[in-house]
Amino acid sequence: MTLLTLVENAVRHGIDPSEEGGRIEVRVQLRGGRCYAEVSDTGVGIRASGKGLGTGLVTLRERLELVFAGDAQLQLAALAPHGVRAELDFPAQRSPA
């Protein structure tokens, strides 16, 4: 659900308003017992949208806080010349075999 929220956000606020369209990339890595996920887009960017954190990202941060008790981070970064990268860092949890 976390990645879905980030991809939907990239489509709605980044790619959809862009006249040129764009690209979304999703990367996930497991390192040292932690999961690192990144969703980046080549859309209009943070400043061009004119909006702060929307409901989806605020809710996602709240869910991460509840599930990981403060041991998860969500960071947003503007990309040049335009676009946004959302980075997640949280403990990896494996399902029993």
DSSP file (Angstrom, degrees, kcal/mol; ACC not computed):
  #  RESIDUE AA STRUCTURE BP1 BP2  ACC     N-H-->O    O-->H-N    N-H-->O    O-->H-N    TCO  KAPPA ALPHA  PHI   PSI    X-CA   Y-CA   Z-CA
    1    1 A M     >        0   0    0      0, 0.0     4,-2.2     0, 0.0     5,-0.2   0.000 360.0 360.0 360.0 -31.9    0.0    0.0    0.0
    2    2 A T  H  >  +     0   0    0      2,-0.2     4,-1.8     1,-0.2     5,-0.1   0.945 360.0  43.0 -63.5 -49.1    2.9    2.3    0.7
    3    3 A L  H  > S+     0   0    0      1,-0.2     4,-2.7     2,-0.2     5,-0.2   0.887 111.2  56.5 -65.4 -38.0    4.3    2.2   -2.8
    4    4 A L  H  > S+     0   0    0      1,-0.2     4,-2.8     2,-0.2     5,-0.2   0.920 106.1  50.5 -59.1 -44.2    0.9    2.4   -4.3
    5    5 A T  H  X S+     0   0    0     -4,-2.2     4,-2.1     1,-0.2    -1,-0.2   0.912 112.4  46.8 -59.3 -43.8    0.3    5.7   -2.5
    6    6 A L  H  X S+     0   0    0     -4,-1.8     4,-2.0     2,-0.2    -2,-0.2   0.889 113.6  47.1 -68.6 -39.1    3.6    7.1   -3.7
    7    7 A V  H  X S+     0   0    0     -4,-2.7     4,-2.3     2,-0.2    -2,-0.2   0.926 112.2  49.8 -68.5 -44.0    3.0    6.1   -7.3
    8    8 A E  H  X S+     0   0    0     -4,-2.8     4,-2.9    -5,-0.2     5,-0.2   0.905 111.0  50.8 -59.3 -40.8   -0.6    7.4   -7.3
    9    9 A N  H  X S+     0   0    0     -4,-2.1     4,-2.6    -5,-0.2     5,-0.5   0.901 108.9  50.8 -63.6 -41.5    0.8   10.7   -5.9
   10   10 A A  H  X>S+     0   0    0     -4,-2.0     5,-2.4     2,-0.2     4,-1.3   0.894 114.1  44.6 -63.8 -40.0    3.4   10.9   -8.6
   11   11 A V  I  <>S+     0   0    0     -4,-2.3     5,-3.1     3,-0.2    -2,-0.2   0.962 118.6  41.4 -67.4 -51.5    0.8   10.4  -11.3
   12   12 A R  I  <5S+     0   0    0     -4,-2.9    -2,-0.2     1,-0.2    -3,-0.2   0.900 129.8  23.8 -67.0 -43.4   -1.8   12.8   -9.9
   13   13 A H  I  <5S+     0   0    0     -4,-2.6    -1,-0.2    -5,-0.2    -3,-0.2   0.607 133.8  27.7-103.0 -13.3    0.5   15.6   -8.9
   14   14 A G  I  <5S+     0   0    0     -4,-1.3    30,-1.8    -5,-0.5     4,-0.4   0.808 125.6  26.4-112.1 -59.0    3.5   15.2  -11.1
   15   15 A I  I > <S+     0   0    0     -5,-2.4     3,-1.1    28,-0.2     6,-0.3   0.931 115.1  56.6 -78.8 -47.6    2.8   13.5  -14.4
   16   16 A D  T 3 <S+     0   0    0     -5,-3.1    -1,-0.1     1,-0.3    -4,-0.1   0.883 108.7  45.8 -57.5 -44.4   -0.9   14.3  -15.0
   17   17 A P  T 3  S+     0   0    0      0, 0.0     2,-0.3     0, 0.0    -1,-0.3   0.653  93.6  98.7 -74.5 -11.4   -0.4   18.1  -14.8
   18   18 A S    X   -     0   0    0     -3,-1.1     3,-0.8    -4,-0.4    -4,-0.0  -0.593  65.4-150.7 -80.0 132.1    2.6   18.0  -17.1
   19   19 A E  T 3  S+     0   0    0     -2,-0.3    -1,-0.1     1,-0.2     3,-0.1   0.762  98.6  49.7 -69.9 -24.7    2.0   18.8  -20.7
   20   20 A E  T 3  S-     0   0    0      1,-0.4    -1,-0.2    -5,-0.0     2,-0.2   0.464 101.9-137.5 -91.5  -2.5    4.9   16.6  -21.7
   21   21 A G    <   -     0   0    0     -3,-0.8    -1,-0.4    -6,-0.3     2,-0.3  -0.590  27.5-153.3  76.0-145.5    3.8   13.6  -19.7
   22   22 A G        -     0   0    0     -2,-0.2     2,-0.3    -3,-0.1    21,-0.1  -0.988   8.8 -85.0 163.5-169.1    6.7   11.9  -17.9
   23   23 A R        -     0   0    0     -2,-0.3    19,-1.5     2,-0.0     2,-0.4  -0.969  20.7-155.2-134.5 144.6    8.2    8.8  -16.4
   24   24 A I  E     -A   41   0A   0     -2,-0.3     2,-0.4    17,-0.2    17,-0.2  -0.983  10.9-167.8-121.0 132.8    7.9    7.1  -13.0
   25   25 A E  E     -A   40   0A   0     15,-2.8    15,-2.4    -2,-0.4     2,-0.4  -0.965   3.0-164.3-121.2 138.6   10.6    4.8  -11.6
   26   26 A V  E     +A   39   0A   0     -2,-0.4     2,-0.4    13,-0.2    13,-0.2  -0.986  10.2 177.5-122.3 129.0   10.2    2.5   -8.5
   27   27 A R  E     -A   38   0A   0     11,-2.6    11,-2.8    -2,-0.4     2,-0.4  -0.993   4.7-177.0-131.4 139.2   13.3    1.0   -6.8
   28   28 A V  E     +A   37   0A   0     -2,-0.4     2,-0.3     9,-0.2     9,-0.2  -0.998   5.4 177.5-137.0 132.5   13.4   -1.2   -3.7
   29   29 A Q  E     -A   36   0A   0      7,-2.8     7,-3.0    -2,-0.4     2,-0.5  -0.975  21.7-144.8-133.8 148.1   16.5   -2.5   -2.0
   30   30 A L  E     +A   35   0A   0     -2,-0.3     2,-0.4     5,-0.2     5,-0.2  -0.967  30.1 164.3-111.0 120.5   17.1   -4.6    1.1
   31   31 A R  E >   -A   34   0A   0      3,-2.6     3,-1.6    -2,-0.5    61,-0.1  -0.978  63.2 -17.3-141.5 124.5   20.3   -3.6    3.0
   32   32 A G  T 3  S-     0   0    0     -2,-0.4     3,-0.1     1,-0.3    -1,-0.1   0.842 126.2 -49.5  55.9  38.7   21.4   -4.5    6.5
   33   33 A G  T 3  S+     0   0    0      1,-0.3    59,-2.4    58,-0.1     2,-0.3   0.597 118.7 104.8  78.2  10.0   17.9   -5.5    7.7
   34   34 A R  E <   -AB  31  91A   0     -3,-1.6    -3,-2.6    57,-0.3     2,-0.5  -0.916  63.8-134.7-124.0 151.9   16.3   -2.3    6.3
   35   35 A C  E     -AB  30  90A   0     55,-3.6    55,-2.1    -2,-0.3     2,-0.5  -0.903  15.7-166.5-105.6 130.0   14.1   -1.7    3.3
   36   36 A Y  E     +AB  29  89A   0     -7,-3.0    -7,-2.8    -2,-0.5     2,-0.4  -0.975  10.6 179.6-117.6 120.3   14.9    1.3    1.1
   37   37 A A  E     -AB  28  88A   0     51,-1.9    51,-3.3    -2,-0.5     2,-0.4  -0.941   5.1-173.4-123.6 144.4   12.2    2.3   -1.4
   38   38 A E  E     -AB  27  87A   0    -11,-2.8   -11,-2.6    -2,-0.4     2,-0.5  -0.998   9.2-173.7-140.4 131.9   12.3    5.1   -3.9
   39   39 A V  E     +AB  26  86A   0     47,-2.3    47,-3.0    -2,-0.4     2,-0.4  -0.990  16.7 176.5-123.3 120.4    9.6    6.5   -6.2
   40   40 A S  E     -AB  25  85A   0    -15,-2.4   -15,-2.8    -2,-0.5     2,-0.3  -0.929   6.8-172.7-125.2 150.2   10.7    9.2   -8.6
   41   41 A D  E     -AB  24  84A   0     43,-2.4    43,-0.9    -2,-0.4   -17,-0.2  -0.939  28.5-139.7-137.3 161.1    8.9   11.0  -11.4
   42   42 A T        +     0   0    0    -19,-1.5    41,-0.2    -2,-0.3   -18,-0.1  -0.086  64.9 121.9-108.1  31.5    9.8   13.5  -14.1
   43   43 A G  S    S-     0   0    0    -20,-0.2   -28,-0.2    41,-0.1   -29,-0.1   0.259  83.7 -60.3 -78.4-155.0    6.6   15.5  -13.7
   44   44 A V  S    S-     0   0    0    -30,-1.8     4,-0.5     1,-0.2   -30,-0.1   0.683  76.6-131.3 -71.2 -20.0    6.0   19.1  -12.8
   45   45 A G     >  -     0   0    0     37,-0.2     4,-1.0     1,-0.1    39,-0.2  -0.180  27.6 -68.0  93.7 171.6    7.8   19.0   -9.5
   46   46 A I  H  >>S+     0   0    0     37,-0.5     4,-0.8     1,-0.2     5,-0.6   0.939 127.6  43.8 -68.6 -50.5    7.0   20.2   -6.0
   47   47 A R  H >45S+     0   0    0      1,-0.2     3,-0.7     2,-0.2    -1,-0.2   0.870 109.2  56.6 -67.8 -37.2    7.1   24.0   -6.5
   48   48 A A  H 345S+     0   0    0     -4,-0.5    -1,-0.2     1,-0.2    -2,-0.2   0.806 100.7  58.3 -66.2 -28.6    5.2   23.9   -9.8
   49   49 A S  H 3<5S-     0   0    0     -4,-1.0    -1,-0.2    -3,-0.4    -2,-0.2   0.783  94.3-146.1 -72.7 -25.0    2.3   22.1   -8.2
   50   50 A G  T <<5 +     0   0    0     -4,-0.8     2,-0.3    -3,-0.7    -3,-0.1   0.610  60.1 109.2  72.9  11.1    1.9   25.0   -5.7
   51   51 A K      < -     0   0    0     -5,-0.6    -1,-0.2     1,-0.1    -2,-0.1  -0.865  57.9-142.6-121.3 153.3    0.8   22.6   -3.0
   52   52 A G        -     0   0    0     -2,-0.3     2,-0.3     1,-0.2    -1,-0.1   0.079  64.8 -31.7 -86.5-153.6    2.3   21.3    0.2
   53   53 A L  S    S-     0   0    0      1,-0.1    -1,-0.2     4,-0.1     2,-0.0  -0.510  71.0-144.4 -67.6 126.1    2.0   17.7    1.5
   54   54 A G     >  -     0   0    0     -2,-0.3     4,-2.2    -3,-0.1     5,-0.2  -0.197  29.7 -89.9 -83.7 179.8   -1.4   16.4    0.5
   55   55 A T  H  > S+     0   0    0      1,-0.2     4,-2.7     2,-0.2     5,-0.2   0.872 122.8  57.3 -58.5 -41.2   -3.7   14.1    2.4
   56   56 A G  H  > S+     0   0    0      1,-0.2     4,-2.1     2,-0.2    -1,-0.2   0.913 110.5  41.7 -59.6 -45.4   -2.1   11.0    0.9
   57   57 A L  H  > S+     0   0    0      2,-0.2     4,-2.3     1,-0.2    -1,-0.2   0.868 114.4  51.3 -73.0 -36.1    1.4   11.8    2.1
   58   58 A V  H  X S+     0   0    0     -4,-2.2     4,-2.0     2,-0.2    -2,-0.2   0.934 112.8  46.2 -64.2 -44.8    0.2   13.0    5.5
   59   59 A T  H  X S+     0   0    0     -4,-2.7     4,-2.5     2,-0.2    -2,-0.2   0.889 110.7  53.4 -64.0 -40.1   -1.7    9.7    6.0
   60   60 A L  H  X S+     0   0    0     -4,-2.1     4,-2.6    -5,-0.2    -2,-0.2   0.923 108.1  49.7 -61.5 -44.6    1.2    7.7    4.8
   61   61 A R  H  X S+     0   0    0     -4,-2.3     4,-2.0     1,-0.2    -1,-0.2   0.898 110.8  50.3 -61.3 -39.7    3.5    9.3    7.3
   62   62 A E  H  X S+     0   0    0     -4,-2.0     4,-2.1     2,-0.2    -2,-0.2   0.910 110.5  49.2 -65.4 -41.9    1.0    8.6   10.1
   63   63 A R  H  X S+     0   0    0     -4,-2.5     4,-2.7     2,-0.2     5,-0.3   0.919 110.3  50.7 -62.7 -44.4    0.7    4.9    9.0
   64   64 A L  H  X S+     0   0    0     -4,-2.6     4,-2.6     1,-0.2     6,-0.3   0.897 109.7  51.3 -60.6 -39.9    4.5    4.6    9.0
   65   65 A E  H  X S+     0   0    0     -4,-2.0     4,-1.1    -5,-0.2     5,-0.4   0.916 112.7  45.2 -63.2 -43.9    4.6    6.1   12.5
   66   66 A L  H  < S+     0   0    0     -4,-2.1    -2,-0.2     2,-0.2    -1,-0.2   0.918 118.5  41.2 -67.0 -44.4    2.0    3.6   13.8
   67   67 A V  H  < S+     0   0    0     -4,-2.7    -2,-0.2     1,-0.2    -1,-0.2   0.894 128.0  28.6 -73.1 -40.6    3.5    0.5   12.2
   68   68 A F  H >< S-     0   0    0     -4,-2.6     3,-2.0    -5,-0.3    -1,-0.2   0.309  95.7-129.3-110.1   8.3    7.2    1.2   12.9
   69   69 A A  T 3< S-     0   0    0     -4,-1.1    -4,-0.2     1,-0.3    -3,-0.2   0.867  79.6 -41.2  47.5  48.0    7.0    3.3   16.1
   70   70 A G  T 3  S+     0   0    0     -5,-0.4    -1,-0.3    -6,-0.3    -5,-0.1   0.448 114.8 110.9  85.8   0.0    9.2    6.1   14.7
   71   71 A D    <   +     0   0    0     -3,-2.0     2,-0.3    -7,-0.2    -2,-0.1  -0.071  63.6  75.8 -99.4  34.3   11.7    3.8   13.0
   72   72 A A        -     0   0    0     18,-0.2     2,-0.4   -11,-0.1    18,-0.2  -0.989  60.2-159.6-140.8 149.6   10.7    4.8    9.5
   73   73 A Q  E     -C   89   0A   0     16,-2.3    16,-1.8    -2,-0.3     2,-0.4  -0.985   8.3-167.9-132.6 142.5   11.3    7.9    7.4
   74   74 A L  E     +C   88   0A   0     -2,-0.4     2,-0.4    14,-0.2    14,-0.2  -0.991  17.8 177.8-125.2 120.9    9.7    9.4    4.3
   75   75 A Q  E     -C   87   0A   0     12,-2.5    12,-3.0    -2,-0.4     2,-0.4  -0.959  14.7-154.6-125.7 143.6   11.6   12.2    2.6
   76   76 A L  E     -C   86   0A   0     -2,-0.4     2,-0.4    10,-0.2    10,-0.2  -0.921  12.6-177.1-114.9 142.4   10.7   14.2   -0.5
   77   77 A A  E     -C   85   0A   0      8,-2.2     8,-2.7    -2,-0.4     2,-0.2  -1.000  25.5-122.9-139.8 139.0   13.3   15.9   -2.8
   78   78 A A  E     -C   84   0A   0     -2,-0.4     2,-0.4     6,-0.2     6,-0.3  -0.561  27.1-144.8 -75.0 142.7   13.0   18.0   -5.8
   79   79 A L        -     0   0    0      4,-2.5   -33,-0.1    -2,-0.2     4,-0.0  -0.860  26.6 -89.6-109.1 146.1   14.7   16.7   -8.9
   80   80 A A  S    S+     0   0    0     -2,-0.4   -35,-0.0     1,-0.2     4,-0.0  -0.818 106.8   9.0 -98.0 139.5   16.4   18.9  -11.6
   81   81 A P  S    S-     0   0    0      0, 0.0     2,-0.3     0, 0.0    -1,-0.2  -0.982 137.6 -37.0 -80.9 -16.9   15.3   20.1  -14.0
   82   82 A H  S    S+     0   0    0    -41,-0.1     2,-0.2   -37,-0.0   -37,-0.2  -0.974  87.7  72.8-162.5 156.9   11.8   19.0  -12.7
   83   83 A G        -     0   0    0     -2,-0.3    -4,-2.5   -41,-0.2   -37,-0.5  -0.648  57.9-102.7 124.5 176.9   10.3   16.1  -10.9
   84   84 A V  E     -BC  41  78A   0    -43,-0.9   -43,-2.4    -6,-0.3     2,-0.4  -0.988  13.5-154.9-141.0 145.8   10.2   14.6   -7.4
   85   85 A R  E     -BC  40  77A   0     -8,-2.7    -8,-2.2    -2,-0.3     2,-0.5  -0.994   7.6-163.1-121.7 126.8   11.8   11.7   -5.5
   86   86 A A  E     -BC  39  76A   0    -47,-3.0   -47,-2.3    -2,-0.4     2,-0.4  -0.943  10.9-164.8-106.2 127.2   10.1   10.1   -2.5
   87   87 A E  E     -BC  38  75A   0    -12,-3.0   -12,-2.5    -2,-0.5     2,-0.4  -0.948   4.6-167.9-118.4 131.8   12.4    8.0   -0.4
   88   88 A L  E     -BC  37  74A   0    -51,-3.3   -51,-1.9    -2,-0.4     2,-0.4  -0.924   5.7-177.6-116.6 142.6   11.3    5.5    2.3
   89   89 A D  E     +BC  36  73A   0    -16,-1.8   -16,-2.3    -2,-0.4   -53,-0.2  -0.961  21.6 143.4-139.4 118.5   13.5    3.8    4.9
   90   90 A F  E     -B   35   0A   0    -55,-2.1   -55,-3.6    -2,-0.4   -18,-0.2  -0.982  53.7 -80.8-152.7 160.1   12.0    1.3    7.3
   91   91 A P  E     -B   34   0A   0      0, 0.0     2,-0.3     0, 0.0   -57,-0.3  -0.381  47.9-119.2 -64.2 138.3   12.9   -2.0    9.0
   92   92 A A        -     0   0    0    -59,-2.4     2,-0.5   -61,-0.1   -62,-0.0  -0.597  26.4-163.6 -76.5 138.1   12.5   -5.0    6.8
   93   93 A Q        -     0   0    0     -2,-0.3     2,-0.3   -59,-0.0   -59,-0.0  -0.974   4.8-155.5-125.9 116.6   10.0   -7.5    8.1
   94   94 A R        -     0   0    0     -2,-0.5     3,-0.1     1,-0.0    -2,-0.0  -0.693  15.8-124.3 -93.6 143.7   10.1  -11.0    6.6
   95   95 A S        -     0   0    0     -2,-0.3    -1,-0.0     1,-0.1     2,-0.0  -0.572  39.0 -95.2 -78.3 147.0    7.1  -13.3    6.6
   96   96 A P              0   0    0      0, 0.0    -1,-0.1     0, 0.0     0, 0.0  -0.356 360.0 360.0 -61.3 143.5    7.5  -16.7    8.2
   97   97 A A              0   0    0     -3,-0.1    -2,-0.0    -2,-0.0     0, 0.0   0.475 360.0 360.0 -72.1 360.0    8.5  -19.4    5.7
